[in-house]
Amino acid sequence: MYINATLLNLFAVCPRECWLHSNGINMEHTSDLVYDGKLIHETSYPQRAERYEEILISAQYEDDTLIGQIDFFDKRNKIVHEIKRSDKVEEAHIRQVKFYLWLLELNGISGVSGLLEYPKLRKTEEVSLNDSDREKLVESVLEIKETIMSDICPPVINAKICKSCSYFDFCYSSEP
Ligand code: SF4
């Protein structure tokens, strides 16, 4: 089974969303947020490509393959850079970078730190990985695996976030 940072974040927000996404039911391509995110990624630091590398990294964890696509990896200073369009620092962004740091560690590359960059906020946030983070990542991988292997789609969560979720109509259209 393949597990990536997208599944990790979806699962943290809503196991149902994670299940729908992993079962090929996708609606995100219609989202302006996704388009904006791509645009900000491409236009904020055009000179980056010359200095840093975008890398696709994978690691085996038990029977599963963990995959991450790192925006920019500064090999010399051992820093993972991740750019976000958001106008606020979110736990999901930090989790994503921790996942990348963990993947690098599983590949024998240690001592790497992360830097989240928010062009809209003109702000950066440093990210590091500790033992508790590693334990949480292992737990999450196991829980995600169990969820997406199930034939049963998890229930709706009836949360505030549902209103801005691309699956909102799908999840609630049959409700009165
Ligand atoms: S609408 Fe709500 S319940 Fe449905 S997938 Fe999105 S967050 Fe989960």
Backbone and ligand atoms as CSV (ligand in chain L), in Angstrom:
chain,resi,resn,atom,element,x,y,z
A,1,MET,N,N,0.831,-1.194,0.000
A,1,MET,CA,C,0.000,0.000,0.000
A,1,MET,C,C,0.878,1.261,0.000
A,2,TYR,N,N,0.415,2.273,-0.737
A,2,TYR,CA,C,1.157,3.527,-0.800
A,2,TYR,C,C,0.482,4.568,0.108
A,3,ILE,N,N,1.272,5.196,0.938
A,3,ILE,CA,C,0.732,6.243,1.809
A,3,ILE,C,C,1.569,7.511,1.621
A,4,ASN,N,N,0.882,8.611,1.321
A,4,ASN,CA,C,1.612,9.867,1.109
A,4,ASN,C,C,1.120,10.947,2.085
A,5,ALA,N,N,1.725,12.123,1.960
A,5,ALA,CA,C,1.404,13.210,2.888
A,5,ALA,C,C,-0.044,13.666,2.727
A,6,THR,N,N,-0.571,13.560,1.516
A,6,THR,CA,C,-1.971,13.963,1.295
A,6,THR,C,C,-2.900,13.085,2.135
A,7,LEU,N,N,-2.671,11.768,2.089
A,7,LEU,CA,C,-3.517,10.867,2.886
A,7,LEU,C,C,-3.368,11.163,4.379
A,8,LEU,N,N,-2.150,11.433,4.776
A,8,LEU,CA,C,-1.876,11.726,6.190
A,8,LEU,C,C,-2.696,12.937,6.657
A,9,ASN,N,N,-2.697,13.972,5.836
A,9,ASN,CA,C,-3.426,15.183,6.213
A,9,ASN,C,C,-4.936,14.996,6.110
A,10,LEU,N,N,-5.365,14.311,5.066
A,10,LEU,CA,C,-6.807,14.076,4.934
A,10,LEU,C,C,-7.313,13.278,6.130
A,11,PHE,N,N,-6.538,12.270,6.523
A,11,PHE,CA,C,-6.962,11.425,7.633
A,11,PHE,C,C,-7.076,12.233,8.928
A,12,ALA,N,N,-6.125,13.140,9.123
A,12,ALA,CA,C,-6.150,13.948,10.352
A,12,ALA,C,C,-7.382,14.842,10.400
A,13,VAL,N,N,-7.836,15.284,9.228
A,13,VAL,CA,C,-9.014,16.159,9.172
A,13,VAL,C,C,-10.290,15.332,9.250
A,14,CYS,N,N,-10.349,14.268,8.433
A,14,CYS,CA,C,-11.573,13.476,8.351
A,14,CYS,C,C,-11.267,12.108,7.724
A,15,PRO,N,N,-11.407,11.020,8.486
A,15,PRO,CA,C,-11.129,9.685,7.941
A,15,PRO,C,C,-11.981,9.366,6.705
A,16,ARG,N,N,-13.191,9.928,6.676
A,16,ARG,CA,C,-14.064,9.678,5.505
A,16,ARG,C,C,-13.440,10.301,4.245
A,17,GLU,N,N,-12.940,11.502,4.384
A,17,GLU,CA,C,-12.314,12.183,3.252
A,17,GLU,C,C,-11.107,11.366,2.760
A,18,CYS,N,N,-10.360,10.853,3.700
A,18,CYS,CA,C,-9.191,10.031,3.369
A,18,CYS,C,C,-9.637,8.781,2.600
A,19,TRP,N,N,-10.693,8.154,3.073
A,19,TRP,CA,C,-11.208,6.934,2.425
A,19,TRP,C,C,-11.699,7.253,1.012
A,20,LEU,N,N,-12.477,8.329,0.871
A,20,LEU,CA,C,-13.016,8.697,-0.449
A,20,LEU,C,C,-11.881,8.978,-1.436
A,21,HIS,N,N,-10.920,9.746,-0.981
A,21,HIS,CA,C,-9.784,10.102,-1.839
A,21,HIS,C,C,-9.013,8.845,-2.259
A,22,SER,N,N,-8.746,7.971,-1.302
A,22,SER,CA,C,-7.929,6.790,-1.615
A,22,SER,C,C,-8.695,5.777,-2.455
A,23,ASN,N,N,-10.019,5.902,-2.474
A,23,ASN,CA,C,-10.814,5.006,-3.311
A,23,ASN,C,C,-11.168,5.654,-4.652
A,24,GLY,N,N,-10.433,6.682,-5.009
A,24,GLY,CA,C,-10.548,7.266,-6.347
A,24,GLY,C,C,-11.712,8.202,-6.552
A,25,ILE,N,N,-12.372,8.597,-5.473
A,25,ILE,CA,C,-13.483,9.548,-5.604
A,25,ILE,C,C,-12.912,10.931,-5.312
A,26,ASN,N,N,-12.569,11.659,-6.377
A,26,ASN,CA,C,-11.868,12.933,-6.216
A,26,ASN,C,C,-12.665,14.101,-6.757
A,27,MET,N,N,-12.690,15.179,-6.002
A,27,MET,CA,C,-13.390,16.374,-6.472
A,27,MET,C,C,-12.508,17.595,-6.370
A,28,GLU,N,N,-11.288,17.412,-5.929
A,28,GLU,CA,C,-10.405,18.534,-5.634
A,28,GLU,C,C,-10.030,19.359,-6.857
A,29,HIS,N,N,-10.053,18.746,-8.068
A,29,HIS,CA,C,-9.598,19.466,-9.246
A,29,HIS,C,C,-10.463,20.685,-9.555
A,30,THR,N,N,-11.662,20.712,-8.951
A,30,THR,CA,C,-12.547,21.849,-9.198
A,30,THR,C,C,-12.251,23.005,-8.239
A,31,SER,N,N,-11.345,22.768,-7.315
A,31,SER,CA,C,-11.132,23.756,-6.271
A,31,SER,C,C,-10.194,24.885,-6.699
A,32,ASP,N,N,-10.624,26.123,-6.477
A,32,ASP,CA,C,-9.772,27.275,-6.757
A,32,ASP,C,C,-8.575,27.287,-5.826
A,33,LEU,N,N,-8.765,26.747,-4.619
A,33,LEU,CA,C,-7.669,26.737,-3.653
A,33,LEU,C,C,-6.510,25.919,-4.172
A,34,VAL,N,N,-6.816,24.790,-4.804
A,34,VAL,CA,C,-5.756,23.943,-5.346
A,34,VAL,C,C,-5.029,24.707,-6.444
A,35,TYR,N,N,-5.801,25.401,-7.317
A,35,TYR,CA,C,-5.190,26.161,-8.411
A,35,TYR,C,C,-4.300,27.273,-7.844
A,36,ASP,N,N,-4.824,28.009,-6.858
A,36,ASP,CA,C,-4.065,29.104,-6.247
A,36,ASP,C,C,-2.779,28.582,-5.630
A,37,GLY,N,N,-2.882,27.419,-4.977
A,37,GLY,CA,C,-1.716,26.829,-4.327
A,37,GLY,C,C,-0.642,26.529,-5.340
A,38,LYS,N,N,-1.036,25.985,-6.495
A,38,LYS,CA,C,-0.066,25.658,-7.539
A,38,LYS,C,C,0.581,26.931,-8.061
A,39,LEU,N,N,-0.255,27.968,-8.236
A,39,LEU,CA,C,0.241,29.228,-8.786
A,39,LEU,C,C,1.255,29.872,-7.846
A,40,ILE,N,N,0.928,29.879,-6.578
A,40,ILE,CA,C,1.831,30.522,-5.616
A,40,ILE,C,C,3.138,29.747,-5.531
A,41,HIS,N,N,3.048,28.436,-5.674
A,41,HIS,CA,C,4.230,27.587,-5.661
A,41,HIS,C,C,5.137,27.936,-6.835
A,42,GLU,N,N,4.529,28.172,-8.001
A,42,GLU,CA,C,5.318,28.391,-9.205
A,42,GLU,C,C,5.858,29.820,-9.320
A,43,THR,N,N,5.168,30.781,-8.701
A,43,THR,CA,C,5.578,32.163,-8.926
A,43,THR,C,C,6.296,32.826,-7.751
A,44,SER,N,N,6.234,32.240,-6.573
A,44,SER,CA,C,6.802,32.915,-5.411
A,44,SER,C,C,8.323,32.933,-5.419
A,45,TYR,N,N,8.918,31.820,-5.791
A,45,TYR,CA,C,10.376,31.706,-5.732
A,45,TYR,C,C,10.905,31.121,-7.037
A,46,PRO,N,N,10.785,31.869,-8.160
A,46,PRO,CA,C,11.163,31.300,-9.450
A,46,PRO,C,C,12.636,30.903,-9.532
A,47,GLN,N,N,13.483,31.546,-8.723
A,47,GLN,CA,C,14.916,31.243,-8.786
A,47,GLN,C,C,15.276,29.969,-8.036
A,48,ARG,N,N,14.315,29.448,-7.270
A,48,ARG,CA,C,14.590,28.286,-6.434
A,48,ARG,C,C,15.087,27.073,-7.223
A,49,ALA,N,N,14.456,26.844,-8.357
A,49,ALA,CA,C,14.762,25.637,-9.126
A,49,ALA,C,C,16.242,25.539,-9.463
A,50,GLU,N,N,16.899,26.690,-9.553
A,50,GLU,CA,C,18.322,26.654,-9.899
A,50,GLU,C,C,19.175,26.222,-8.707
A,51,ARG,N,N,18.685,26.506,-7.497
A,51,ARG,CA,C,19.522,26.250,-6.320
A,51,ARG,C,C,19.163,24.961,-5.594
A,52,TYR,N,N,17.883,24.688,-5.533
A,52,TYR,CA,C,17.428,23.552,-4.741
A,52,TYR,C,C,16.757,22.517,-5.631
A,53,GLU,N,N,16.631,21.338,-5.070
A,53,GLU,CA,C,16.019,20.264,-5.848
A,53,GLU,C,C,14.636,19.916,-5.314
A,54,GLU,N,N,13.722,19.683,-6.246
A,54,GLU,CA,C,12.439,19.099,-5.859
A,54,GLU,C,C,12.684,17.592,-5.846
A,55,ILE,N,N,12.317,16.922,-4.781
A,55,ILE,CA,C,12.608,15.484,-4.773
A,55,ILE,C,C,11.378,14.657,-4.422
A,56,LEU,N,N,11.337,13.510,-5.061
A,56,LEU,CA,C,10.309,12.519,-4.748
A,56,LEU,C,C,11.026,11.461,-3.916
A,57,ILE,N,N,10.517,11.245,-2.721
A,57,ILE,CA,C,11.221,10.317,-1.837
A,57,ILE,C,C,10.260,9.231,-1.367
A,58,SER,N,N,10.786,8.027,-1.242
A,58,SER,CA,C,9.931,6.948,-0.740
A,58,SER,C,C,10.699,6.154,0.302
A,59,ALA,N,N,9.955,5.462,1.152
A,59,ALA,CA,C,10.584,4.625,2.172
A,59,ALA,C,C,9.652,3.464,2.461
A,60,GLN,N,N,10.244,2.334,2.766
A,60,GLN,CA,C,9.443,1.165,3.096
A,60,GLN,C,C,9.191,1.172,4.596
A,61,TYR,N,N,7.932,1.046,4.995
A,61,TYR,CA,C,7.639,0.883,6.421
A,61,TYR,C,C,6.762,-0.351,6.563
A,62,GLU,N,N,7.362,-1.420,7.129
A,62,GLU,CA,C,6.720,-2.735,7.165
A,62,GLU,C,C,6.284,-3.087,5.744
A,63,ASP,N,N,4.967,-3.352,5.518
A,63,ASP,CA,C,4.544,-3.762,4.161
A,63,ASP,C,C,4.198,-2.571,3.275
A,64,ASP,N,N,4.327,-1.392,3.792
A,64,ASP,CA,C,3.816,-0.222,3.063
A,64,ASP,C,C,4.929,0.661,2.509
A,65,THR,N,N,4.569,1.371,1.437
A,65,THR,CA,C,5.514,2.314,0.855
A,65,THR,C,C,5.035,3.722,1.169
A,66,LEU,N,N,5.899,4.481,1.810
A,66,LEU,CA,C,5.567,5.868,2.145
A,66,LEU,C,C,6.204,6.761,1.092
A,67,ILE,N,N,5.434,7.741,0.622
A,67,ILE,CA,C,5.924,8.584,-0.471
A,67,ILE,C,C,5.750,10.066,-0.126
A,68,GLY,N,N,6.741,10.851,-0.477
A,68,GLY,CA,C,6.623,12.292,-0.272
A,68,GLY,C,C,7.252,13.053,-1.430
A,69,GLN,N,N,6.612,14.149,-1.797
A,69,GLN,CA,C,7.187,15.012,-2.838
A,69,GLN,C,C,7.565,16.333,-2.183
A,70,ILE,N,N,8.849,16.527,-2.038
A,70,ILE,CA,C,9.340,17.703,-1.320
A,70,ILE,C,C,9.527,18.858,-2.301
A,71,ASP,N,N,8.944,20.017,-1.967
A,71,ASP,CA,C,9.020,21.189,-2.855
A,71,ASP,C,C,10.460,21.527,-3.213
A,72,PHE,N,N,11.248,21.792,-2.177
A,72,PHE,CA,C,12.651,22.151,-2.391
A,72,PHE,C,C,13.486,21.554,-1.281
A,73,PHE,N,N,14.535,20.873,-1.651
A,73,PHE,CA,C,15.436,20.327,-0.647
A,73,PHE,C,C,16.811,20.960,-0.826
A,74,ASP,N,N,17.221,21.685,0.185
A,74,ASP,CA,C,18.539,22.307,0.190
A,74,ASP,C,C,19.494,21.282,0.809
A,75,LYS,N,N,20.159,20.531,-0.071
A,75,LYS,CA,C,21.006,19.422,0.372
A,75,LYS,C,C,22.166,19.921,1.235
A,76,ARG,N,N,22.718,21.047,0.839
A,76,ARG,CA,C,23.914,21.532,1.522
A,76,ARG,C,C,23.624,21.901,2.977
A,77,ASN,N,N,22.503,22.595,3.190
A,77,ASN,CA,C,22.166,23.004,4.555
A,77,ASN,C,C,21.178,22.063,5.235
A,78,LYS,N,N,20.819,20.998,4.528
A,78,LYS,CA,C,19.888,19.992,5.054
A,78,LYS,C,C,18.582,20.637,5.543
A,79,ILE,N,N,17.942,21.345,4.628
A,79,ILE,CA,C,16.655,21.984,4.958
A,79,ILE,C,C,15.608,21.626,3.906
A,80,VAL,N,N,14.467,21.154,4.407
A,80,VAL,CA,C,13.310,20.914,3.542
A,80,VAL,C,C,12.477,22.194,3.539
A,81,HIS,N,N,12.223,22.751,2.351
A,81,HIS,CA,C,11.395,23.954,2.238
A,81,HIS,C,C,10.009,23.553,1.712
A,82,GLU,N,N,8.986,24.081,2.336
A,82,GLU,CA,C,7.625,23.811,1.870
A,82,GLU,C,C,6.886,25.153,1.821
A,83,ILE,N,N,6.346,25.478,0.646
A,83,ILE,CA,C,5.674,26.773,0.476
A,83,ILE,C,C,4.160,26.594,0.580
A,84,LYS,N,N,3.524,27.475,1.321
A,84,LYS,CA,C,2.067,27.389,1.480
A,84,LYS,C,C,1.391,28.708,1.109
A,85,ARG,N,N,0.259,28.592,0.421
A,85,ARG,CA,C,-0.500,29.773,0.016
A,85,ARG,C,C,-1.324,30.353,1.177
A,86,SER,N,N,-1.509,29.522,2.172
A,86,SER,CA,C,-2.410,29.855,3.255
A,86,SER,C,C,-2.037,31.175,3.948
A,87,ASP,N,N,-3.050,31.833,4.525
A,87,ASP,CA,C,-2.740,33.029,5.296
A,87,ASP,C,C,-2.728,32.715,6.788
A,88,LYS,N,N,-2.613,31.429,7.096
A,88,LYS,CA,C,-2.337,31.089,8.498
A,88,LYS,C,C,-1.526,29.787,8.585
A,89,VAL,N,N,-0.739,29.710,9.643
A,89,VAL,CA,C,0.065,28.507,9.863
A,89,VAL,C,C,-0.878,27.421,10.361
A,90,GLU,N,N,-0.886,26.267,9.706
A,90,GLU,CA,C,-1.812,25.209,10.090
A,90,GLU,C,C,-1.058,23.968,10.541
A,91,GLU,N,N,-1.696,23.254,11.468
A,91,GLU,CA,C,-1.115,22.012,11.990
A,91,GLU,C,C,-0.830,21.031,10.859
A,92,ALA,N,N,-1.722,20.998,9.862
A,92,ALA,CA,C,-1.556,20.067,8.736
A,92,ALA,C,C,-0.255,20.338,7.982
A,93,HIS,N,N,0.135,21.605,7.867
A,93,HIS,CA,C,1.369,21.943,7.152
A,93,HIS,C,C,2.576,21.413,7.926
A,94,ILE,N,N,2.512,21.595,9.233
A,94,ILE,CA,C,3.625,21.140,10.090
A,94,ILE,C,C,3.733,19.619,10.011
A,95,ARG,N,N,2.572,18.947,10.065
A,95,ARG,CA,C,2.545,17.480,9.999
A,95,ARG,C,C,3.165,16.987,8.692
A,96,GLN,N,N,2.827,17.672,7.613
A,96,GLN,CA,C,3.344,17.295,6.297
A,96,GLN,C,C,4.881,17.366,6.263
A,97,VAL,N,N,5.417,18.449,6.792
A,97,VAL,CA,C,6.879,18.602,6.777
A,97,VAL,C,C,7.523,17.567,7.703
A,98,LYS,N,N,6.887,17.284,8.839
A,98,LYS,CA,C,7.423,16.247,9.736
A,98,LYS,C,C,7.457,14.895,9.027
A,99,PHE,N,N,6.437,14.639,8.247
A,99,PHE,CA,C,6.394,13.390,7.474
A,99,PHE,C,C,7.596,13.322,6.526
A,100,TYR,N,N,7.894,14.429,5.868
A,100,TYR,CA,C,9.053,14.448,4.954
A,100,TYR,C,C,10.363,14.219,5.708
A,101,LEU,N,N,10.474,14.846,6.889
A,101,LEU,CA,C,11.698,14.672,7.684
A,101,LEU,C,C,11.851,13.201,8.090
A,102,TRP,N,N,10.721,12.594,8.418
A,102,TRP,CA,C,10.729,11.180,8.809
A,102,TRP,C,C,11.143,10.292,7.628
A,103,LEU,N,N,10.588,10.590,6.456
A,103,LEU,CA,C,10.950,9.823,5.261
A,103,LEU,C,C,12.443,9.925,4.968
A,104,LEU,N,N,12.985,11.111,5.131
A,104,LEU,CA,C,14.422,11.287,4.914
A,104,LEU,C,C,15.203,10.451,5.920
A,105,GLU,N,N,14.747,10.465,7.179
A,105,GLU,CA,C,15.415,9.657,8.215
A,105,GLU,C,C,15.368,8.180,7.870
A,106,LEU,N,N,14.209,7.719,7.423
A,106,LEU,CA,C,14.073,6.296,7.060
A,106,LEU,C,C,15.005,5.934,5.904
A,107,ASN,N,N,15.438,6.948,5.162
A,107,ASN,CA,C,16.400,6.731,4.079
A,107,ASN,C,C,17.837,6.983,4.536
A,108,GLY,N,N,18.007,7.126,5.853
A,108,GLY,CA,C,19.351,7.306,6.397
A,108,GLY,C,C,19.860,8.736,6.324
A,109,ILE,N,N,18.983,9.687,6.011
A,109,ILE,CA,C,19.414,11.096,5.948
A,109,ILE,C,C,18.894,11.796,7.204
A,110,SER,N,N,19.749,11.944,8.182
A,110,SER,CA,C,19.304,12.533,9.450
A,110,SER,C,C,19.817,13.969,9.598
A,111,GLY,N,N,19.360,14.614,10.664
A,111,GLY,CA,C,19.817,15.981,10.937
A,111,GLY,C,C,19.216,17.015,9.998
A,112,VAL,N,N,18.083,16.683,9.397
A,112,VAL,CA,C,17.427,17.620,8.471
A,112,VAL,C,C,16.359,18.400,9.236
A,113,SER,N,N,16.227,19.672,8.943
A,113,SER,CA,C,15.143,20.450,9.550
A,113,SER,C,C,14.217,20.952,8.444
A,114,GLY,N,N,13.071,21.442,8.857
A,114,GLY,CA,C,12.088,21.896,7.871
A,114,GLY,C,C,11.827,23.388,8.012
A,115,LEU,N,N,11.431,23.991,6.898
A,115,LEU,CA,C,11.079,25.406,6.925
A,115,LEU,C,C,9.813,25.612,6.102
A,116,LEU,N,N,8.752,25.963,6.806
A,116,LEU,CA,C,7.504,26.285,6.118
A,116,LEU,C,C,7.541,27.755,5.739
A,117,GLU,N,N,7.170,28.053,4.504
A,117,GLU,CA,C,7.229,29.438,4.047
A,117,GLU,C,C,5.838,29.894,3.598
A,118,TYR,N,N,5.444,31.045,4.100
A,118,TYR,CA,C,4.126,31.592,3.802
A,118,TYR,C,C,4.306,32.934,3.103
A,119,PRO,N,N,4.394,32.937,1.760
A,119,PRO,CA,C,4.611,34.193,1.034
A,119,PRO,C,C,3.562,35.250,1.346
A,120,LYS,N,N,2.301,34.833,1.504
A,120,LYS,CA,C,1.248,35.819,1.781
A,120,LYS,C,C,1.432,36.477,3.135
A,121,LEU,N,N,1.937,35.716,4.081
A,121,LEU,CA,C,2.137,36.230,5.445
A,121,LEU,C,C,3.515,36.857,5.629
A,122,ARG,N,N,4.380,36.617,4.665
A,122,ARG,CA,C,5.799,37.005,4.779
A,122,ARG,C,C,6.367,36.442,6.072
A,123,LYS,N,N,6.120,35.147,6.250
A,123,LYS,CA,C,6.495,34.512,7.506
A,123,LYS,C,C,7.063,33.129,7.237
A,124,THR,N,N,7.968,32.672,8.093
A,124,THR,CA,C,8.455,31.294,8.000
A,124,THR,C,C,8.282,30.621,9.357
A,125,GLU,N,N,8.196,29.300,9.321
A,125,GLU,CA,C,8.004,28.525,10.557
A,125,GLU,C,C,8.966,27.341,10.509
A,126,GLU,N,N,9.789,27.225,11.528
A,126,GLU,CA,C,10.738,26.103,11.556
A,126,GLU,C,C,10.051,24.851,12.061
A,127,VAL,N,N,10.457,23.715,11.495
A,127,VAL,CA,C,9.845,22.432,11.877
A,127,VAL,C,C,10.965,21.429,12.165
A,128,SER,N,N,10.812,20.711,13.277
A,128,SER,CA,C,11.780,19.649,13.573
A,128,SER,C,C,11.021,18.385,13.963
A,129,LEU,N,N,11.746,17.298,14.090
A,129,LEU,CA,C,11.115,15.999,14.357
A,129,LEU,C,C,11.664,15.429,15.659
A,130,ASN,N,N,10.755,15.039,16.580
A,130,ASN,CA,C,11.229,14.402,17.819
A,130,ASN,C,C,10.612,13.000,17.947
A,131,ASP,N,N,10.946,12.303,19.048
A,131,ASP,CA,C,10.484,10.913,19.204
A,131,ASP,C,C,8.964,10.809,19.246
A,132,SER,N,N,8.351,11.774,19.918
A,132,SER,CA,C,6.896,11.737,19.992
A,132,SER,C,C,6.277,11.890,18.593
A,133,ASP,N,N,6.873,12.746,17.758
A,133,ASP,CA,C,6.394,12.907,16.371
A,133,ASP,C,C,6.524,11.589,15.603
A,134,ARG,N,N,7.653,10.921,15.804
A,134,ARG,CA,C,7.871,9.648,15.085
A,134,ARG,C,C,6.802,8.636,15.485
A,135,GLU,N,N,6.514,8.566,16.809
A,135,GLU,CA,C,5.481,7.632,17.288
A,135,GLU,C,C,4.131,7.959,16.676
A,136,LYS,N,N,3.806,9.261,16.636
A,136,LYS,CA,C,2.503,9.671,16.081
A,136,LYS,C,C,2.424,9.325,14.594
A,137,LEU,N,N,3.524,9.497,13.885
A,137,LEU,CA,C,3.525,9.191,12.447
A,137,LEU,C,C,3.298,7.700,12.225
A,138,VAL,N,N,3.951,6.870,13.049
A,138,VAL,CA,C,3.758,5.413,12.921
A,138,VAL,C,C,2.291,5.068,13.181
A,139,GLU,N,N,1.734,5.635,14.267
A,139,GLU,CA,C,0.322,5.394,14.608
A,139,GLU,C,C,-0.582,5.796,13.451
A,140,SER,N,N,-0.321,6.977,12.886
A,140,SER,CA,C,-1.163,7.472,11.796
A,140,SER,C,C,-1.098,6.542,10.595
A,141,VAL,N,N,0.097,6.085,10.262
A,141,VAL,CA,C,0.242,5.192,9.104
A,141,VAL,C,C,-0.599,3.926,9.312
A,142,LEU,N,N,-0.540,3.367,10.532
A,142,LEU,CA,C,-1.306,2.149,10.816
A,142,LEU,C,C,-2.815,2.413,10.741
A,143,GLU,N,N,-3.245,3.551,11.284
A,143,GLU,CA,C,-4.678,3.881,11.273
A,143,GLU,C,C,-5.175,4.157,9.846
A,144,ILE,N,N,-4.354,4.838,9.073
A,144,ILE,CA,C,-4.747,5.137,7.684
A,144,ILE,C,C,-4.909,3.836,6.910
A,145,LYS,N,N,-3.943,2.945,7.118
A,145,LYS,CA,C,-3.965,1.668,6.410
A,145,LYS,C,C,-5.261,0.905,6.737
A,146,GLU,N,N,-5.574,0.855,8.026
A,146,GLU,CA,C,-6.776,0.142,8.459
A,146,GLU,C,C,-8.029,0.774,7.840
A,147,THR,N,N,-8.060,2.102,7.819
A,147,THR,CA,C,-9.234,2.812,7.284
A,147,THR,C,C,-9.400,2.574,5.795
A,148,ILE,N,N,-8.329,2.746,5.036
A,148,ILE,CA,C,-8.520,2.683,3.577
A,148,ILE,C,C,-8.647,1.252,3.063
A,149,MET,N,N,-8.224,0.282,3.891
A,149,MET,CA,C,-8.400,-1.116,3.477
A,149,MET,C,C,-9.822,-1.609,3.754
A,150,SER,N,N,-10.536,-0.847,4.570
A,150,SER,CA,C,-11.894,-1.267,4.912
A,150,SER,C,C,-12.834,-1.079,3.717
A,151,ASP,N,N,-13.830,-1.969,3.614
A,151,ASP,CA,C,-14.836,-1.828,2.558
A,151,ASP,C,C,-15.879,-0.782,2.943
A,152,ILE,N,N,-15.831,-0.379,4.190
A,152,ILE,CA,C,-16.866,0.547,4.678
A,152,ILE,C,C,-16.320,1.981,4.738
A,153,CYS,N,N,-17.055,2.879,4.091
A,153,CYS,CA,C,-16.679,4.294,4.120
A,153,CYS,C,C,-17.004,4.857,5.510
A,154,PRO,N,N,-16.044,5.496,6.182
A,154,PRO,CA,C,-16.324,6.055,7.516
A,154,PRO,C,C,-17.479,7.062,7.480
A,155,PRO,N,N,-18.156,7.255,8.613
A,155,PRO,CA,C,-19.315,8.162,8.635
A,155,PRO,C,C,-18.927,9.629,8.467
A,156,VAL,N,N,-19.907,10.453,8.123
A,156,VAL,CA,C,-19.663,11.897,8.035
A,156,VAL,C,C,-19.344,12.435,9.433
A,157,ILE,N,N,-18.611,13.509,9.477
A,157,ILE,CA,C,-18.175,14.004,10.792
A,157,ILE,C,C,-19.006,15.185,11.296
A,158,ASN,N,N,-19.898,15.706,10.446
A,158,ASN,CA,C,-20.747,16.835,10.862
A,158,ASN,C,C,-19.949,17.946,11.542
A,159,ALA,N,N,-18.880,18.341,10.901
A,159,ALA,CA,C,-18.024,19.378,11.491
A,159,ALA,C,C,-18.125,20.673,10.680
A,160,LYS,N,N,-17.655,21.741,11.286
A,160,LYS,CA,C,-17.674,23.050,10.622
A,160,LYS,C,C,-16.906,22.993,9.293
A,161,ILE,N,N,-15.828,22.235,9.304
A,161,ILE,CA,C,-14.956,22.159,8.129
A,161,ILE,C,C,-15.666,21.537,6.915
A,162,CYS,N,N,-16.738,20.783,7.157
A,162,CYS,CA,C,-17.463,20.125,6.057
A,162,CYS,C,C,-17.931,21.153,5.019
A,163,LYS,N,N,-18.300,22.339,5.484
A,163,LYS,CA,C,-18.847,23.355,4.564
A,163,LYS,C,C,-17.831,23.789,3.518
A,164,SER,N,N,-16.552,23.671,3.832
A,164,SER,CA,C,-15.542,24.063,2.840
A,164,SER,C,C,-14.870,22.849,2.202
A,165,CYS,N,N,-15.430,21.672,2.427
A,165,CYS,CA,C,-14.842,20.442,1.877
A,165,CYS,C,C,-15.406,20.179,0.485
A,166,SER,N,N,-14.552,19.716,-0.418
A,166,SER,CA,C,-15.008,19.449,-1.787
A,166,SER,C,C,-16.021,18.295,-1.848
A,167,TYR,N,N,-16.091,17.501,-0.791
A,167,TYR,CA,C,-17.050,16.381,-0.765
A,167,TYR,C,C,-18.375,16.754,-0.106
A,168,PHE,N,N,-18.556,18.034,0.208
A,168,PHE,CA,C,-19.739,18.425,0.985
A,168,PHE,C,C,-21.043,17.921,0.335
A,169,ASP,N,N,-21.224,18.216,-0.970
A,169,ASP,CA,C,-22.465,17.792,-1.637
A,169,ASP,C,C,-22.586,16.279,-1.630
A,170,PHE,N,N,-21.474,15.637,-1.896
A,170,PHE,CA,C,-21.462,14.175,-1.923
A,170,PHE,C,C,-21.893,13.601,-0.561
A,171,CYS,N,N,-21.376,14.201,0.510
A,171,CYS,CA,C,-21.638,13.668,1.841
A,171,CYS,C,C,-23.036,13.992,2.356
A,172,TYR,N,N,-23.538,15.179,2.002
A,172,TYR,CA,C,-24.768,15.630,2.652
A,172,TYR,C,C,-25.954,15.802,1.713
A,173,SER,N,N,-25.794,15.442,0.429
A,173,SER,CA,C,-26.893,15.703,-0.517
A,173,SER,C,C,-28.143,14.916,-0.227
A,174,SER,N,N,-28.012,13.786,0.467
A,174,SER,CA,C,-29.223,12.998,0.729
A,174,SER,C,C,-29.908,13.428,2.018
A,175,GLU,N,N,-29.270,14.417,2.726
A,175,GLU,CA,C,-29.884,14.847,3.988
A,175,GLU,C,C,-31.050,15.798,3.724
A,176,PRO,N,N,-32.088,15.768,4.572
A,176,PRO,CA,C,-33.232,16.657,4.339
A,176,PRO,C,C,-32.859,18.126,4.517
L,1,SF4,S1,S,-17.843,16.861,3.894
L,1,SF4,FE1,FE,-17.211,16.506,6.012
L,1,SF4,S2,S,-17.666,14.342,6.371
L,1,SF4,FE2,FE,-17.617,14.649,4.151
L,1,SF4,S3,S,-15.550,14.154,3.564
L,1,SF4,FE3,FE,-15.634,16.353,3.876
L,1,SF4,S4,S,-14.989,16.688,5.985
L,1,SF4,FE4,FE,-15.505,14.517,5.771
